[in-house]
Amino acid sequence: MDLRMDGAEQFEECPQCGARVPVESRFVTWCARCDWNVDPGGAPEPAPGRIDALRRRLVHRYGEQLLIEVGSGATGRPPRSSYRALAYGLALLVHGVTVALLVGGVLLLVLGWGTFLGPVLGVLLLAMACVLRPRLLSRPRGVPTLERADAPTLFAVIDEIAAAVGTSGVHVVVFDAEFNASVTRYGLRQRRMLRLGLGVWQVATPQQRVALLGHELGHYAHGDDRHGIIVGNALHSLRVWYYLLAPTPRPGLGARLVDLLAFGPRWAVYGVLVLLDHVTIGAAQHAEYLADRSAARVGSSVAAVELMDRLLIGSSVAGELRRQVVAANTRVGRAAPRDRVGAELWTNLATHAEAIPEREYERLRRVSVLRGHGVDSRHPPTHLRRRVLGDDEQYPGSVRLDAERNAAVEAELAPTCVRLAEEVIRGHVG
């Protein structure tokens, strides 16, 4: 193709439809008229593993169904109580197996000392029960963490957003370098924890930050059984069972016999896992759409839609972060000290995100439709979430993060940002 100039801009002729195509060396050259080269990388590799691939198919199917059910401005029907009852029944059955293994192991240890096989089987059953036991998430150690006294303005903003979505705030905020954010509970008292990735936080505008927090805190308001102690741990136990019963690669004669004996139990576990996924994913997708609506209500519909677009540039931001790390380590001792580069790391990421033109966002939106892009194997496809926000009632935003409060939050986070940047540069954080 011939490269042509129009003032300071460069153009090519689309080889498919002949339209004039803008050329920007940092981004993909593509045609908005016919979608030529809109997705040069093609479809991504299939999801690794049978379970994750199945979950993605269920997510896409439920995402399309719930797009219609949630509707414009409606709250959408709640998850069917029969499905929820079945989910808890299956989960309790799974935990019942773990309890049976524990009891059986204890009995074999206590009553089987007259034989060699009894204690050996008892120890084996207890080990399996230990692996499959329900787990309570613990508070992370050795990572940047802020409590209420450390960042009063940040926690005041979180409390205001939480009240607006109908829940309460969090006890701690944990930071990492990821392009993500999440909420969970930890410990016996089930205290609330917000995990905030500086990758996404630093490239978001103040109102997009409000929308991000509104979405995450909305999960507390709308709930998700898949992250609860009972159902969440049952899913974990089933995945462990499926892994333990998986066929041995390149087995010998003895391993082949074990694989043959495990064939029935393995597919029984897979069937229960599929069923539990099936009856819970719909409710999880429903909760995601409602959390998106919470984001729009507190941050504004415009900010929530813009946040959806920000989610599409995660790989670009991650690539820029890697480039910044390489540059920082290359310059150490010759140009800029490492601590100064660390302080600038997140600012440079924000500058990179701001330089991405609208045309690139439009390309990524079209790619997300083609691929059915989702944040992960649990979230509805991003383009469906964006469509719901666009068709929904348009909210002005009930919480404003003005320049003064945003500056106060930035000042509170500054030491954490510097510490995390230095750890990323030194390779202590992936």
VOGU-3710 file (C-alpha; in Angstrom, 3 decimals, decimal comma):
1> mdlrmdgaeq> 0,000/0,000/0,000  1,093/3,548/-0,718  1,635/5,845/2,255  0,140/9,315/1,764  0,325/12,519/3,788  -2,506/14,896/4,637  -0,946/17,694/6,643  0,741/16,077/9,647  -1,320/12,869/9,349  -0,437/9,769/7,353
11> feecpqcgar> -2,919/7,600/5,476  -3,031/4,349/3,530  -5,627/2,962/1,175  -7,545/0,001/2,577  -6,728/-3,042/0,397  -10,210/-4,432/1,004  -12,584/-1,530/0,355  -10,356/1,320/-0,819  -11,199/3,669/2,073  -8,608/6,075/3,440
21> vpvesrfvtw> -7,064/4,548/6,578  -5,153/6,666/9,150  -1,686/5,362/10,035  -0,198/5,697/13,514  3,049/3,821/14,077  2,277/3,008/17,728  -1,092/1,414/16,981  -2,692/-1,071/14,602  -3,614/0,218/11,158  -7,200/-0,829/10,410
31> carcdwnvdp> -10,254/0,191/8,391  -13,323/1,495/10,216  -15,520/0,953/7,129  -14,964/-2,770/6,509  -13,011/-3,869/9,660  -9,949/-4,855/7,627  -7,095/-5,740/10,025  -9,220/-4,811/13,050  -7,925/-7,904/14,869  -4,526/-8,774/13,355
41> ggapepapgr> -3,731/-11,194/16,168  -6,850/-13,223/15,482  -8,761/-15,126/18,132  -6,810/-15,907/21,306  -5,659/-19,380/22,166  -8,417/-21,623/23,561  -8,876/-21,381/27,318  -6,515/-23,810/29,062  -8,284/-26,796/30,499  -11,686/-28,360/30,042
51> idalrrrlvh> -13,163/-26,661/33,132  -12,140/-23,109/32,242  -13,257/-23,547/28,632  -16,663/-24,788/29,780  -16,978/-21,888/32,218  -16,282/-19,372/29,453  -19,005/-20,908/27,279  -21,477/-20,706/30,156  -20,462/-17,102/30,859  -21,072/-16,051/27,264
61> rygeqlliev> -24,429/-17,823/27,142  -25,668/-16,367/30,426  -24,258/-12,975/29,488  -26,472/-12,860/26,388  -29,547/-14,079/28,282  -29,126/-11,635/31,149  -28,565/-8,764/28,722  -32,211/-9,200/27,732  -33,487/-9,921/31,249  -31,770/-6,996/32,938
71> gsgatgrppr> -33,223/-4,697/30,313  -33,127/-0,954/30,177  -33,391/0,538/33,644  -34,760/-2,650/35,230  -33,148/-4,446/38,104  -33,473/-7,788/36,375  -35,030/-10,824/37,965  -33,146/-12,235/40,926  -31,510/-15,639/40,644  -34,036/-18,441/40,946
81> ssyralaygl> -34,326/-19,643/44,529  -34,507/-23,259/43,304  -31,105/-22,856/41,657  -29,667/-21,333/44,805  -31,068/-24,159/46,934  -29,604/-26,715/44,528  -26,234/-24,940/44,635  -26,126/-25,050/48,424  -27,306/-28,662/48,410  -24,509/-29,679/46,058
91> allvhgvtva> -21,975/-27,665/48,042  -23,022/-29,300/51,325  -22,788/-32,707/49,646  -19,206/-31,932/48,598  -18,315/-30,784/52,107  -20,028/-33,908/53,445  -17,533/-36,010/51,510  -14,697/-34,051/53,124  -16,205/-34,649/56,575  -16,588/-38,354/55,774
101> llvggvlllv> -12,930/-38,546/54,807  -11,972/-36,863/58,088  -14,140/-39,155/60,192  -13,038/-42,252/58,268  -9,383/-41,318/58,657  -9,734/-40,816/62,413  -11,577/-44,122/62,838  -8,978/-46,019/60,833  -6,185/-44,521/62,912  -7,935/-45,262/66,201
111> lgwgtflgpv> -9,360/-48,695/65,397  -6,962/-50,018/62,768  -3,691/-50,348/64,659  -4,014/-54,130/64,624  -3,272/-54,117/60,902  -0,726/-52,405/58,692  -3,257/-51,181/56,117  -5,608/-49,416/58,568  -3,259/-46,649/59,768  -1,865/-46,119/56,255
121> lgvlllamac> -5,356/-45,620/54,807  -6,255/-43,451/57,795  -3,318/-41,115/57,170  -4,191/-41,004/53,460  -7,818/-40,089/54,178  -6,788/-37,403/56,674  -4,351/-35,938/54,143  -7,095/-35,795/51,537  -9,505/-34,174/53,999  -6,828/-31,604/54,826
131> vlrprllsrp> -6,339/-30,730/51,138  -10,094/-30,469/50,533  -10,970/-28,590/53,741  -12,843/-25,273/53,474  -10,432/-22,358/53,590  -10,726/-18,902/55,060  -8,714/-16,285/53,243  -6,083/-14,710/55,459  -4,911/-11,122/55,408  -1,899/-10,772/53,075
141> rgvptlerad> 1,468/-10,222/54,690  4,425/-8,332/53,313  2,412/-6,354/50,745  1,433/-2,664/50,780  -1,675/-2,390/52,966  -3,532/0,634/54,299  -5,967/0,787/57,206  -8,380/3,567/58,122  -5,860/5,497/60,215  -3,313/5,416/57,377
151> aptlfavide> -5,552/6,989/54,719  -8,567/8,781/56,253  -9,574/10,563/53,032  -9,458/7,375/50,958  -11,536/5,496/53,525  -13,984/8,404/53,773  -14,492/8,211/49,997  -14,923/4,437/50,210  -17,472/4,820/53,030  -19,439/7,407/51,057
161> iaaavgtsgv> -19,531/5,187/47,981  -20,451/2,132/50,070  -23,372/3,992/51,667  -24,559/5,090/48,213  -24,667/1,487/46,929  -26,326/0,189/50,107  -23,526/-1,484/52,028  -20,686/-0,666/54,420  -17,016/0,043/53,764  -13,907/-2,106/54,075
171> hvvvfdaefn> -11,415/-2,725/56,865  -8,219/-2,768/54,795  -7,060/-1,869/51,298  -4,319/-4,031/49,773  -2,328/-2,784/46,792  -0,595/-4,572/43,923  0,598/-3,673/40,436  -2,163/-5,510/38,560  -4,664/-4,011/36,134  -7,539/-5,172/38,308
181> asvtryglrq> -9,518/-4,590/41,498  -11,551/-6,943/43,692  -13,233/-7,304/47,062  -13,235/-10,280/49,383  -13,477/-11,266/53,046  -10,757/-12,673/55,270  -10,368/-14,323/58,656  -12,856/-15,879/61,059  -14,636/-12,559/61,514  -14,999/-12,239/57,731
191> rrmlrlglgv> -13,624/-8,711/57,642  -13,793/-6,870/54,344  -10,781/-6,305/52,124  -10,429/-4,265/48,939  -7,579/-5,253/46,638  -6,667/-2,332/44,416  -4,365/-2,691/41,429  -2,376/0,464/40,811  -2,229/-0,488/37,140  -5,919/0,357/36,715
201> wqvatpqqrv> -6,199/2,948/39,523  -3,452/5,188/38,172  -4,812/5,318/34,605  -8,374/6,122/35,732  -9,793/9,637/36,065  -11,266/10,668/39,450  -14,839/9,788/38,439  -13,704/6,536/36,856  -12,104/5,719/40,212  -15,455/6,349/41,891
211> allghelghy> -17,123/4,048/39,354  -14,447/1,385/39,961  -14,998/1,494/43,720  -18,766/1,551/43,209  -18,580/-1,613/41,142  -16,414/-3,482/43,650  -18,409/-2,379/46,706  -21,575/-3,221/44,772  -20,539/-6,869/45,036  -21,017/-6,644/48,797
221> ahgddrhgii> -24,477/-5,152/48,239  -25,630/-7,666/45,610  -23,763/-10,773/46,764  -22,246/-13,696/44,871  -22,548/-17,216/46,265  -19,562/-18,357/44,204  -17,297/-16,292/46,453  -18,965/-17,409/49,686  -17,509/-19,833/52,193  -19,876/-22,713/51,386
231> vgnalhslrv> -20,238/-22,628/47,586  -16,835/-21,087/46,905  -15,007/-23,738/48,902  -17,091/-26,503/47,313  -15,983/-25,331/43,866  -12,396/-25,351/45,122  -12,754/-28,902/46,476  -14,228/-30,166/43,212  -11,385/-28,621/41,206  -8,881/-30,294/43,533
241> wyyllaptpr> -10,664/-33,649/43,150  -10,660/-33,309/39,378  -6,930/-32,536/39,428  -6,117/-35,443/41,742  -8,116/-37,880/39,616  -6,659/-36,673/36,291  -4,978/-39,333/34,135  -1,237/-39,775/34,581  0,772/-38,547/31,574  2,719/-41,386/29,920
251> pglgarlvdl> 1,631/-43,936/32,566  3,158/-47,317/33,225  1,127/-50,465/33,785  0,347/-49,661/37,439  -0,613/-46,076/36,638  -2,898/-47,275/33,838  -4,733/-49,471/36,329  -5,128/-46,538/38,725  -6,390/-44,319/35,872  -8,922/-46,983/34,932
261> lafgprwavy> -10,201/-47,196/38,509  -10,359/-43,379/38,711  -12,285/-43,039/35,441  -15,749/-43,256/36,989  -15,054/-41,019/40,019  -13,294/-38,449/37,801  -16,289/-38,022/35,518  -18,666/-38,017/38,481  -16,666/-35,125/39,967  -16,660/-33,371/36,598
271> gvlvlldhvt> -20,435/-33,770/36,338  -21,020/-32,264/39,790  -18,610/-29,419/39,006  -20,405/-28,672/35,728  -23,764/-28,723/37,482  -22,589/-26,442/40,289  -21,077/-24,063/37,724  -24,314/-24,135/35,745  -26,577/-23,245/38,676  -24,318/-20,484/40,048
281> igaaqhaeyl> -22,855/-18,683/37,028  -26,188/-17,098/36,092  -26,438/-15,512/39,542  -22,805/-14,402/39,350  -23,376/-12,688/35,979  -26,525/-11,062/37,333  -24,476/-9,682/40,236  -21,890/-8,291/37,779  -24,520/-6,370/35,832  -25,962/-4,971/39,072
291> adrsaarvgs> -22,464/-4,016/40,245  -21,979/-2,153/36,942  -25,214/-0,281/37,624  -23,913/0,616/41,091  -20,792/1,988/39,388  -22,944/4,175/37,145  -25,105/5,428/39,992  -22,218/6,613/42,132  -19,653/7,614/39,493  -22,004/8,529/36,597
301> svaavelmdr> -23,018/6,493/33,581  -20,416/8,272/31,461  -17,609/7,370/33,902  -18,797/3,742/34,129  -18,775/3,383/30,325  -15,336/5,021/30,158  -14,145/2,539/32,780  -15,314/-0,316/30,534  -13,125/1,128/27,791  -10,199/1,363/30,209
311> lligssvage> -10,559/-2,366/30,831  -9,806/-2,973/27,147  -6,323/-1,410/27,354  -5,074/-3,657/30,143  -2,594/-5,489/27,918  -1,296/-2,196/26,523  -0,783/-0,796/30,029  0,919/-4,026/31,140  3,255/-3,800/28,160  4,084/-0,195/28,993
321> lrrqvvaant> 4,750/-1,187/32,600  7,255/-3,819/31,442  8,914/-1,261/29,169  9,171/1,214/32,052  10,741/-1,435/34,276  13,339/-2,323/31,642  14,099/1,362/31,094  14,399/1,996/34,838  16,862/-0,844/35,322  18,844/0,226/32,259
331> rvgraaprdr> 19,191/3,816/33,476  20,195/3,010/37,057  23,631/4,417/37,866  23,879/6,415/34,650  20,931/8,795/34,256  18,159/8,729/36,821  18,269/7,179/40,296  15,990/4,220/40,817  13,882/5,927/43,512  13,092/8,853/41,214
341> vgaelwtnla> 12,146/6,504/38,380  9,979/4,583/40,831  8,113/7,743/41,803  7,440/8,458/38,129  6,408/4,926/37,143  2,654/5,295/37,693  2,593/8,819/36,250  4,186/7,450/33,092  1,510/4,747/32,899  -1,217/7,387/33,171
351> thaeaipere> 0,466/9,436/30,438  0,597/6,341/28,222  -3,119/5,678/28,734  -4,059/9,289/28,013  -2,114/9,149/24,731  -4,216/6,248/23,403  -6,531/7,802/20,766  -10,254/7,218/20,503  -9,705/5,343/17,240  -7,716/2,665/19,111
361> yerlrrvsvl> -10,470/2,366/21,725  -12,986/1,886/18,912  -10,827/-0,873/17,416  -10,568/-2,614/20,792  -14,332/-2,351/21,255  -14,860/-4,078/17,904  -12,316/-6,740/18,803  -14,094/-7,352/22,119  -17,311/-8,044/20,201  -15,542/-10,424/17,806
371> rghgvdsrhp> -13,780/-12,338/20,568  -16,439/-12,102/23,260  -13,796/-10,478/25,474  -14,300/-10,666/29,229  -12,127/-9,605/32,130  -11,781/-13,299/33,033  -13,741/-16,545/32,896  -16,309/-15,294/35,438  -17,306/-11,866/34,091  -19,834/-11,304/31,283
381> pthlrrrvlg> -18,273/-10,167/27,990  -17,186/-6,533/28,310  -19,118/-5,362/25,237  -22,366/-6,676/26,742  -21,685/-4,892/30,035  -20,949/-1,702/28,116  -24,185/-2,059/26,118  -26,267/-2,414/29,271  -24,708/0,733/30,711  -25,390/2,602/27,482
391> ddeqypgsvr> -29,027/1,465/27,250  -29,733/1,885/30,968  -30,989/4,994/32,691  -28,292/7,641/32,527  -27,066/8,589/36,003  -25,215/11,846/36,786  -23,260/10,248/39,659  -24,078/10,683/43,332  -20,473/10,827/44,615  -18,019/13,414/43,321
401> ldaernaave> -14,284/13,010/43,740  -13,353/16,652/43,236  -9,832/17,957/42,674  -9,224/18,678/46,359  -10,268/15,263/47,641  -8,538/13,491/44,771  -5,310/15,328/45,607  -5,682/14,325/49,273  -6,165/10,673/48,281  -3,121/10,860/45,993
411> aelaptcvrl> -1,033/12,273/48,840  -2,111/9,430/51,143  -1,238/6,836/48,487  2,067/8,425/47,453  4,322/6,400/49,825  2,554/3,174/48,805  2,927/4,034/45,125  6,655/4,661/45,517  7,175/1,459/47,532  5,262/-0,688/45,068
421> aeevirghvg> 6,993/0,884/42,084  10,404/0,159/43,599  9,387/-3,454/44,247  8,175/-3,814/40,651  11,427/-2,354/39,314  13,499/-4,701/41,484  11,469/-7,635/40,211  9,857/-8,467/43,559  6,369/-8,088/42,094  5,241/-9,718/38,881
//
